[in-house]
Amino acid sequence: MFISQLSTENWVGNQNQGTLEQAINWQQVEMAILDLDARQKTLVLLETEGETHMAVGGGLGRYVVYVTFDNENFHYLIDPSKAEIEETLVVGGQEGYYPAKLCIDLRTTIKAAKTFAKLGVLEKSVVWEKEGILELV
């Protein structure tokens, strides 16, 4: 596995009682993503020893996903077929408005997370956007 740590949130009221644990296998990571419920469990971080990480937020079939390799440049998983409207989604314990193209389905989210968790690269079969520019990976 490329990642070494898995951080999960669990909001009880306004307190995050999440965990940080060693990432052992893909099944552990997948279960954490499947547990996201857009209410109490709203964010999973797939982390390395450095600044490289992937964030998966939301739940219940709609997820916001980004990857950063330096904590300065961010690659967002997008669905370019979606209309230019905003959707509400709870990520990081807070409700926010996100462009619909950032609200990704579970299948695509899992595919991107699996590639990153195991290999530390961006999944090539999905669409990524960096600072408003589509990327070919």
Backbone hydrogen bonds in HBPLUS format (Angstrom, degrees):
<---DONOR---> <-ACCEPTOR-->    atom                        ^
c    i                          cat <-CA-CA->   ^        H-A-AA   ^      H-
h    n   atom  resd res      DA  || num        DHA   H-A  angle D-A-AA Bond
n    s   type  num  typ     dist DA aas  dist angle  dist       angle   num
A0002-PHE N   A0117-ALA O   2.82 MM 115  5.54 139.0  1.99 138.9 151.5     1
A0003-ILE N   A0117-ALA O   3.22 MM 114  5.34 158.3  2.27 142.0 144.3     2
A0004-SER N   A0047-GLU O   2.81 MM  43  6.08 154.1  1.88 151.2 160.0     3
A0023-ALA N   A0004-SER O   2.89 MM  19  5.06 170.5  1.90 114.2 117.5     4
A0005-GLN N   A0047-GLU O   3.15 MM  42  5.01 168.2  2.17 133.6 133.1     5
A0047-GLU N   A0005-GLN O   2.96 MM  42  5.01 166.3  1.98 143.7 146.1     6
A0006-LEU N   A0021-GLU O   2.83 MM  15  5.40 157.1  1.88 159.8 165.1     7
A0021-GLU N   A0006-LEU O   2.97 MM  15  5.40 164.9  1.99 146.0 150.4     8
A0007-SER N   A0045-LEU O   2.96 MM  38  4.96 168.7  1.97 147.4 151.2     9
A0045-LEU N   A0007-SER O   2.81 MM  38  4.96 161.0  1.85 144.8 151.0    10
A0008-THR N   A0019-THR O   2.87 MM  11  5.37 159.3  1.91 153.1 160.1    11
A0019-THR N   A0008-THR O   2.89 MM  11  5.37 133.0  2.11 134.6 149.3    12
A0009-GLU N   A0043-LEU O   3.11 MM  34  5.60 142.3  2.26 164.8 167.2    13
A0017-GLN N   A0010-ASN O   2.75 MM   7  5.08 171.2  1.76 142.7 142.7    14
A0011-TRP N   A0040-GLN O   2.80 MM  29  4.56 172.4  1.81 128.8 129.6    15
A0012-VAL N   A0015-GLN O   2.80 MM   3  5.30 166.0  1.82 160.3 162.7    16
A0015-GLN N   A0012-VAL O   3.11 MM   3  5.30 163.2  2.13 122.1 126.1    17
A0029-VAL N   A0026-TRP O   3.04 MM   3  5.11 114.3  2.49  98.9 114.5    18
A0030-GLU N   A0026-TRP O   2.82 MM   4  6.07 169.9  1.83 165.1 167.7    19
A0031-MET N   A0027-GLN O   2.96 MM   4  6.05 160.4  2.00 145.0 150.2    20
A0032-ALA N   A0028-GLN O   3.18 MM   4  6.40 153.2  2.25 140.4 147.1    21
A0033-ILE N   A0029-VAL O   3.10 MM   4  6.46 153.7  2.17 152.2 159.1    22
A0034-LEU N   A0030-GLU O   2.88 MM   4  6.15 163.2  1.91 155.2 160.3    23
A0035-ASP N   A0031-MET O   2.91 MM   4  6.06 134.2  2.13 141.9 153.8    24
A0036-LEU N   A0033-ILE O   3.11 MM   3  5.47 156.9  2.17 108.8 115.9    25
A0037-ASP N   A0041-LYS O   2.84 MM   4  5.43 147.8  1.94 141.8 152.1    26
A0038-ALA N   A0058-GLY O   3.16 MM  20  4.67 130.5  2.41 132.1 118.5    27
A0058-GLY N   A0042-THR O   2.94 MM  16  4.93 151.4  2.02 127.7 131.7    28
A0044-VAL N   A0056-VAL O   2.85 MM  12  5.22 149.9  1.94 145.6 155.7    29
A0056-VAL N   A0044-VAL O   2.89 MM  12  5.22 159.0  1.93 156.8 162.6    30
A0046-LEU N   A0054-MET O   2.82 MM   8  5.07 165.1  1.85 152.6 157.8    31
A0054-MET N   A0046-LEU O   2.95 MM   8  5.07 150.1  2.04 137.8 147.5    32
A0053-HIS N   A0068-THR O   2.95 MM  15  5.67 152.3  2.02 154.2 162.2    33
A0068-THR N   A0053-HIS O   2.99 MM  15  5.67 160.2  2.03 165.1 171.0    34
A0055-ALA N   A0066-TYR O   2.93 MM  11  5.46 157.5  1.98 150.1 157.3    35
A0066-TYR N   A0055-ALA O   3.10 MM  11  5.46 154.2  2.17 144.8 152.3    36
A0057-GLY N   A0064-VAL O   2.88 MM   7  5.16 165.8  1.90 151.6 156.5    37
A0064-VAL N   A0057-GLY O   2.92 MM   7  5.16 153.0  1.99 135.0 143.5    38
A0059-GLY N   A0062-ARG O   2.93 MM   3  5.43 173.3  1.93 156.0 155.1    39
A0062-ARG N   A0059-GLY O   3.26 MM   3  5.43 164.4  2.29 109.5 114.2    40
A0063-TYR N   A0104-ILE O   2.87 MM  41  4.95 145.9  1.99 132.9 144.0    41
A0104-ILE N   A0063-TYR O   2.73 MM  41  4.95 171.1  1.74 149.9 147.2    42
A0077-LEU N   A0065-VAL O   3.01 MM  12  5.51 168.3  2.03 148.4 151.9    43
A0067-VAL N   A0075-HIS O   2.89 MM   8  5.17 146.4  2.00 139.5 150.5    44
A0075-HIS N   A0067-VAL O   2.85 MM   8  5.17 166.4  1.86 156.9 161.6    45
A0076-TYR N   A0129-GLU O   2.76 MM  53  5.10 171.1  1.77 152.5 150.0    46
A0129-GLU N   A0076-TYR O   2.78 MM  53  5.10 145.7  1.90 139.4 151.1    47
A0078-ILE N   A0127-VAL O   2.94 MM  49  5.68 171.4  1.95 154.7 155.8    48
A0079-ASP N   A0101-LYS O   2.75 MM  22  4.71 144.6  1.88 131.7 143.7    49
A0082-LYS N   A0079-ASP O   3.18 MM   3  6.03 174.2  2.18 128.4 130.1    50
A0100-ALA N   A0085-ILE O   2.76 MM  15  5.64 160.1  1.79 162.9 158.3    51
A0087-GLU N   A0098-TYR O   2.76 MM  11  5.34 158.6  1.80 152.4 157.3    52
A0098-TYR N   A0087-GLU O   2.81 MM  11  5.34 164.7  1.83 156.3 160.9    53
A0089-LEU N   A0096-GLY O   2.99 MM   7  5.62 151.9  2.07 153.8 162.6    54
A0096-GLY N   A0089-LEU O   2.96 MM   7  5.62 155.0  2.02 140.9 147.5    55
A0091-VAL N   A0094-GLN O   3.06 MM   3  5.57 156.7  2.12 148.5 141.7    56
A0094-GLN N   A0091-VAL O   3.24 MM   3  5.57 167.9  2.25 111.5 115.0    57
A0102-LEU N   A0099-PRO O   2.87 MM   3  5.60 160.6  1.90 124.5 130.7    58
A0103-CYS N   A0100-ALA O   2.98 MM   3  5.25 155.7  2.04 111.0 118.7    59
A0109-THR N   A0105-ASP O   3.09 MM   4  6.23 159.0  2.13 149.2 155.8    60
A0110-ILE N   A0106-LEU O   2.85 MM   4  6.02 166.6  1.87 161.8 163.9    61
A0111-LYS N   A0107-ARG O   3.08 MM   4  6.27 160.4  2.12 145.2 150.7    62
A0112-ALA N   A0108-THR O   3.02 MM   4  6.24 166.2  2.04 153.2 156.0    63
A0113-ALA N   A0109-THR O   2.91 MM   4  6.07 161.1  1.94 152.3 158.2    64
A0114-LYS N   A0110-ILE O   2.89 MM   4  5.96 159.6  1.93 152.4 157.3    65
A0115-THR N   A0111-LYS O   3.29 MM   4  6.49 164.3  2.31 147.3 150.5    66
A0116-PHE N   A0112-ALA O   3.12 MM   4  6.32 164.8  2.14 148.2 152.6    67
A0117-ALA N   A0113-ALA O   2.78 MM   4  5.87 170.9  1.79 155.3 158.5    68
A0118-LYS N   A0114-LYS O   3.02 MM   4  6.03 162.3  2.05 147.4 151.9    69
A0119-LEU N   A0115-THR O   2.84 MM   4  5.62 159.4  1.88 145.7 152.8    70
A0120-GLY N   A0116-PHE O   2.77 MM   4  4.30 139.2  1.94 115.2 126.3    71
A0135-GLU N   A0128-TRP O   2.93 MM   7  5.53 159.9  1.97 153.1 149.2    72
A0130-LYS N   A0133-ILE O   2.80 MM   3  5.18 163.9  1.83 150.8 147.3    73
A0133-ILE N   A0130-LYS O   2.94 MM   3  5.18 157.4  2.00 111.4 118.9    74
